[in-house]
C-alpha cells in the first residue's frame, strides 16, 4: 500500500454523540485518532498534526451513554465545523435515527466529508439519514437481520470487521470500531502510524477486514 501523504492541516474528525450511544463505539475511534496524533509526534517530530477530534451532539448538554457514562460535547449541530471524517457510532439508536435534526446534520456532514463511517448500529442512522441507500454495509452481528429488514436495498455483510466502499465505511459491533478506525488511519496517514497507534493502545489488530 502506498503511504498516505499527511495534509498540512489536521483532518477534522467529528464523532456523533447521542443519548444511549454505546460507550466503546464512541471511545474506541476517539482513542484511535487521538492516540495516532500523539504517536505522530514520536514517529516524525515536527510533522503536521494528522487529526483534530471533536464530539458533536444535537445540543451542548451532557449526553448519557448506554452504560451511564456522561459525555460533554465539544460542539452542537449549529456550531460544529464541517468534518473531513464523520464517525457515527451505534448503541440504542432508535431515538437518534428518528430525530429529524440528527438525520439532517448527519446527511449534511456526510455530503462534505471525505469519509463517513459507522460503528455497529450506527449503520441504521446512516441509512435513516439517506447517506447509505444501497450496496454493501455491515453492523453488529445481532442486528444484521433487522438492518436487512428495515433497509432491504442494502447488502448487509456478515463475518467481516468492516466494509470499505471508499467514501463510506461501516464496521461490525463495538470493538470492531477500533479496527475500522486503525484502517482509516492507514488510509489517511499511513500504515506506519496505524501500526504504532495499535502498539501504543496494546490492541491486536489485523489489517484485513
C-alpha positions as CSV (number, residue, x, y, z in Angstrom):
1,X,0.0,0.0,0.0
2,X,1.3,3.4,-0.9
3,X,1.9,5.6,2.2
4,X,-0.6,8.4,2.6
5,X,0.7,12.0,2.5
6,X,-0.3,14.0,5.5
7,X,-2.3,17.1,4.9
8,X,-0.7,20.4,6.0
9,X,-3.6,20.9,8.4
10,X,-5.2,18.4,10.7
11,X,-8.1,16.4,9.3
12,X,-11.2,17.3,11.2
13,X,-12.8,14.2,12.8
14,X,-16.4,14.6,14.0
15,X,-17.9,11.8,16.2
16,X,-21.7,12.0,16.7
17,X,-22.8,11.5,20.3
18,X,-26.4,11.0,21.4
19,X,-28.2,9.5,24.4
20,X,-27.8,5.7,24.7
21,X,-24.7,5.7,22.4
22,X,-22.6,2.6,23.1
23,X,-19.6,3.9,25.1
24,X,-16.9,1.9,23.3
25,X,-18.4,2.7,19.9
26,X,-17.6,6.3,20.7
27,X,-14.5,5.9,22.8
28,X,-12.8,3.4,20.5
29,X,-12.5,5.7,17.5
30,X,-11.8,8.7,19.8
31,X,-8.9,6.8,21.3
32,X,-7.5,5.7,18.0
33,X,-7.5,9.1,16.3
34,X,-6.2,11.0,19.4
35,X,-3.5,8.4,20.1
36,X,-2.5,8.5,16.4
37,X,-2.0,12.2,16.8
38,X,0.3,11.7,19.8
39,X,2.2,8.9,18.1
40,X,2.8,11.0,15.0
41,X,5.0,13.3,17.1
42,X,7.1,10.4,18.2
43,X,7.5,9.0,14.7
44,X,8.0,12.3,13.0
45,X,8.7,15.2,15.4
46,X,7.7,18.4,13.9
47,X,5.5,16.9,11.3
48,X,1.9,18.2,10.8
49,X,-0.7,17.1,13.3
50,X,-2.8,14.5,11.5
51,X,-6.2,14.7,13.2
52,X,-8.3,17.0,15.3
53,X,-11.2,15.2,17.0
54,X,-14.5,16.7,18.3
55,X,-17.6,15.1,19.7
56,X,-20.8,16.6,18.2
57,X,-24.3,16.4,19.7
58,X,-27.7,17.9,19.0
59,X,-27.2,20.3,22.0
60,X,-24.5,21.2,24.4
61,X,-25.9,19.5,27.4
62,X,-24.2,16.3,28.7
63,X,-25.0,13.1,26.7
64,X,-25.6,9.9,28.7
65,X,-24.2,6.8,27.1
66,X,-25.9,3.5,27.2
67,X,-24.0,2.3,30.3
68,X,-24.4,5.6,32.1
69,X,-21.2,7.3,31.1
70,X,-21.7,11.1,30.7
71,X,-20.1,12.9,27.7
72,X,-19.7,16.6,27.3
73,X,-20.0,17.5,23.6
74,X,-17.4,19.8,22.0
75,X,-19.9,21.3,19.6
76,X,-23.6,21.1,18.6
77,X,-25.1,20.8,15.2
78,X,-25.2,24.6,14.8
79,X,-21.5,25.2,15.8
80,X,-19.7,22.1,14.6
81,X,-17.2,22.7,11.8
82,X,-17.7,20.7,8.6
83,X,-15.8,17.4,9.2
84,X,-13.3,15.7,6.9
85,X,-14.2,12.4,8.5
86,X,-17.6,11.7,10.1
87,X,-17.9,8.8,12.6
88,X,-21.4,7.7,13.6
89,X,-21.3,5.2,16.5
90,X,-24.1,2.8,17.5
91,X,-25.8,1.8,20.6
92,X,-29.6,2.1,21.1
93,X,-30.1,4.2,18.0
94,X,-33.9,4.3,17.6
95,X,-34.3,7.9,19.0
96,X,-31.3,9.2,17.2
97,X,-32.4,7.7,13.9
98,X,-35.9,9.1,14.3
99,X,-34.7,12.6,15.2
100,X,-35.1,14.9,12.2
101,X,-32.3,17.2,13.4
102,X,-29.9,14.4,13.8
103,X,-30.7,12.9,10.4
104,X,-30.3,16.3,8.7
105,X,-26.9,17.0,10.4
106,X,-25.6,13.6,9.5
107,X,-26.7,14.0,5.9
108,X,-25.2,17.5,5.7
109,X,-21.9,16.5,7.3
110,X,-21.6,13.4,5.1
111,X,-22.1,15.3,1.9
112,X,-19.0,17.4,2.7
113,X,-16.9,14.7,4.3
114,X,-14.0,12.8,2.7
115,X,-15.1,9.7,4.6
116,X,-18.2,8.8,6.5
117,X,-18.0,5.8,8.8
118,X,-20.3,4.0,11.2
119,X,-19.7,1.7,14.1
120,X,-22.1,-1.1,15.0
121,X,-25.7,0.0,14.8
122,X,-24.6,3.5,13.6
123,X,-25.3,2.0,10.2
124,X,-29.0,2.4,10.9
125,X,-28.5,6.1,11.4
126,X,-26.6,6.4,8.1
127,X,-29.4,4.6,6.4
128,X,-32.2,6.6,8.1
129,X,-30.4,9.8,7.0
130,X,-30.1,8.6,3.4
131,X,-26.4,8.5,3.5
132,X,-26.3,4.8,2.5
133,X,-29.2,3.7,0.3
134,X,-27.8,0.6,-1.3
135,X,-24.7,-1.6,-1.6
136,X,-22.5,-3.4,0.9
137,X,-22.5,-2.5,4.6
138,X,-22.1,-4.2,7.9
139,X,-23.2,-3.9,11.5
140,X,-23.2,-5.8,14.8
141,X,-23.9,-9.5,14.2
142,X,-27.0,-9.3,16.4
143,X,-28.6,-6.6,14.3
144,X,-27.9,-7.9,10.8
145,X,-31.4,-9.3,10.3
146,X,-33.0,-6.1,11.5
147,X,-30.9,-3.9,9.2
148,X,-31.8,-6.2,6.2
149,X,-35.5,-6.0,7.1
150,X,-35.6,-2.2,7.6
151,X,-33.4,-1.3,4.6
152,X,-33.7,-4.2,2.1
153,X,-31.8,-2.4,-0.6
154,X,-28.6,-2.7,1.5
155,X,-26.3,-5.7,1.0
156,X,-25.6,-6.4,4.7
157,X,-22.3,-8.4,5.0
158,X,-21.7,-11.0,7.7
159,X,-18.4,-12.1,9.3
160,X,-16.4,-9.1,8.5
161,X,-14.9,-6.4,10.8
162,X,-15.5,-3.6,8.4
163,X,-16.6,-2.8,4.8
164,X,-14.8,-0.1,3.0
165,X,-16.5,1.5,0.0
166,X,-14.2,4.5,-0.3
167,X,-16.3,7.4,0.9
168,X,-18.5,5.1,3.1
169,X,-17.0,2.7,5.7
170,X,-19.1,0.6,8.1
171,X,-17.9,-1.6,10.8
172,X,-19.3,-4.5,12.8
173,X,-20.0,-4.3,16.5
174,X,-18.4,-2.3,19.3
175,X,-14.7,-3.2,19.3
176,X,-14.7,-3.5,15.5
177,X,-14.8,0.3,15.5
178,X,-11.3,0.3,16.8
179,X,-10.1,-1.9,13.9
180,X,-12.0,0.2,11.4
181,X,-10.5,3.4,12.8
182,X,-7.0,1.9,12.6
183,X,-7.8,1.1,9.0
184,X,-8.8,4.7,8.4
185,X,-5.6,5.9,10.0
186,X,-3.7,3.7,7.4
187,X,-5.8,5.2,4.6
188,X,-5.4,8.8,5.8
189,X,-2.0,8.9,7.3
190,X,-0.1,5.7,6.5
191,X,0.5,2.2,7.9
192,X,3.5,3.2,10.0
193,X,1.2,5.5,12.1
194,X,-1.6,2.9,12.3
195,X,0.8,0.2,13.4
196,X,2.4,2.5,16.0
197,X,-1.0,3.5,17.2
198,X,-2.2,-0.1,17.7
199,X,1.1,-0.9,19.5
200,X,0.6,2.1,21.8
201,X,-3.0,1.0,22.5
202,X,-1.8,-2.6,23.1
203,X,-4.5,-3.9,20.9
204,X,-4.2,-6.8,18.5
205,X,-5.0,-5.6,15.0
206,X,-5.4,-7.5,11.8
207,X,-5.3,-5.0,8.8
208,X,-7.5,-7.3,6.8
209,X,-11.3,-6.9,7.4
